[in-house]
Amino acid sequence: MKTYINPKPEQWNELAKRKTVATDDLNETVRTIFNDIKKNGSKAVEKYTHYFDGVTIANIEVKPSEIENAAAVIPSDLKEAIQIATENITKFHIAQKEIPTKIETTSGVYCWRESRAIDTIGIYIPGGTAPLFSSVLMLAIPAKIAGCKNIILCSPPDKNGNINPAILYAAQLTGVTKIYKVGGIQAIAAMTLGTDEIPIVSKLFGPGNQYVTAAKQYAQQLGLANDLPAGPSELLVIADSSCDPEFVASDLLSQAEHGDDSQVILVSNSEEIITKVKLAIENQKTILPRQKTVEKALENSRALVFEDIQTAIAFSNFYAPEHLILAVEDAENKIDLIQNAGSVFIGNYSCESAGDYASGTNHTLPTNGYAKNYSGVSLDSFVKKITFQKLTSKGIQNLGPTIELMAAAEQLDAHKNAVSIRLKKLQNG
């Protein structure tokens, strides 16, 4: 992790760059797999599952007995932890329900907006060395609260053809409708195009590696909605002399372990704090099972020293991190200065891991600077908003002349006539 002292604003663009990967070959692979699945359906899904995951599965849909068996092997303390997280996530997302408000914009003209659940949504959950069962909670819970009828989940199988038990347990707990043993590009393609086993979904959700991300982007080109632009995990910590360097180091390492393409940024007004945090990182990383992953991520990470915390916050807004920790004095009174961030953690005891698992907020967040114009997943992500209006006879009489004038000015006579014909009927009784 290289340190930069008082970098000038013209350097910020370079310092805010994320690690990039070559996309030409990747995108060609995505197109090839999508086209194959469009043509050959389940047979192609089976072929790519064998190729990428090293297993051939006759029936990719998870059976009820498999879910029961998974629940039986989950330790009771983990079940309790998942239940607590479920309760907190449910509380936070239920509070996001919108009560329709009917507004009378002109006498006799009423307008309002209502939510309608997206009927069928698809959730992708990574497996492998880090099976993200927590993402099941973050996506299936608000989907269920929103009223989505069909919640389709795909997750890659292991070498024995099984999905991680914790993923299955979380899926059952949160009301997932169907679970399929399919991962990677082929899972995204199947949910986009449909097969004789996996239905077409209306919107895709969930994290994934560069292959899954590229597949979701390609699905969007085909007209399928996505949750948000997602990429490697990232964290920016703003720390001053009031921070605990060991806490800060642990937070930076927690995000660095996601993958070697993850990025963590430390920003401070003190070189001494930077030095202490770096030392704590060196001490803590030696005991981590994913140490090699962490070290690769740290190569793409950096520490910045600015003269004051205000400038540090300005850089953070420029970077627009997925996660932002404010480990500074009087942190809560500085949140009005935060303009761009996926989720913010305030004070020394607000570790990013809390948001990842159990505080209640959603951990599906925009990365790669998209926090400048995207929000994280919320209840609104699973609904469409429909506007309604009702005009009474008095309403069309009051508003009609305004509509007629505007339609005439745009030379849209049929629009004008739709009003005029009503006004004439009212005038004639």
KADA-V656520 format. One record per backbone hydrogen bond with DSSP energy under -1.0 kcal/mol. CO is the residue of the C=O (numbers start at 1). NH is the residue of the N-H. Records with the same first field share a line. If there is no record, write none. Layout:
BEGIN
CO: NH / NH
END
This chain:
BEGIN
2: 303
4: 305
8: 11
9: 12
11: 15
12: 16
14: 17
23: 27
24: 28
25: 29
26: 30
27: 31
28: 32
29: 33
30: 34
31: 35
32: 36
33: 37
34: 38
35: 39
36: 40
37: 41
40: 43
41: 45
42: 46
43: 47
44: 48
45: 49
46: 50
47: 51
48: 52
49: 53
60: 181
63: 67
64: 68
65: 69
66: 70
67: 71
68: 72
69: 73
75: 79
76: 80
77: 81
78: 82
79: 83
80: 84
81: 85
82: 86
83: 87
84: 88
85: 89
86: 90
87: 91
88: 92
89: 93
90: 94
91: 95
93: 96
94: 97
103: 105 / 111
106: 109
108: 392
109: 105
110: 390
111: 103
112: 388
114: 386
116: 384
119: 150
120: 202
121: 152
122: 205
123: 154
126: 132
127: 130
131: 133
132: 135
133: 137
134: 138
135: 139
136: 140
137: 141
139: 143
140: 144
141: 145
142: 146
143: 147 / 148
150: 121
151: 177 / 178
152: 123
153: 180
154: 125
158: 161
162: 158
164: 168
165: 169
166: 170
167: 171
168: 172
169: 173
170: 174
171: 176
178: 153
179: 62
180: 155 / 182
183: 187
184: 188
185: 189
186: 190
187: 191
188: 192
189: 193
190: 194
191: 201
198: 195
203: 122
204: 227
205: 124
209: 213
210: 214
211: 215
212: 216
213: 217
214: 218
215: 219
216: 220
217: 221
218: 222
219: 224
220: 223
225: 204
229: 367
233: 263
235: 265
236: 325
237: 267
238: 327
240: 243
244: 248
245: 249
246: 250
247: 251
248: 252
249: 253
250: 254
251: 255
252: 256
253: 257
255: 258
259: 262
263: 235
264: 302
265: 237
266: 304
267: 239
268: 306
270: 274
271: 275
272: 276
273: 277
274: 278
275: 279
276: 280
277: 281
278: 282
279: 283
280: 284
281: 285
284: 287
285: 288
288: 291
290: 294
291: 295
292: 296
293: 297
294: 298
295: 299
297: 300
298: 301
302: 266
303: 4
304: 268
305: 6
308: 312
309: 313
310: 314
311: 315
312: 316
313: 317
314: 318
315: 319
316: 320
321: 342
322: 343
323: 236
324: 345
325: 238
326: 347
327: 240
331: 334
332: 335
334: 337
335: 338
343: 324
345: 326
347: 350
349: 351
351: 354
352: 356
353: 357
354: 358 / 359
363: 365
364: 377
367: 370
369: 372
370: 373 / 374
378: 381
379: 382
380: 383
382: 118
384: 116
386: 114
388: 112
390: 110
392: 396
393: 397
394: 398
395: 399
396: 400
399: 403
400: 404
401: 405
402: 406
403: 407
404: 408
405: 409
406: 410
407: 412
408: 411
412: 416
413: 417
414: 418
416: 419 / 420
417: 421
419: 423
420: 424
421: 425
422: 426
423: 427
424: 428
426: 429
END
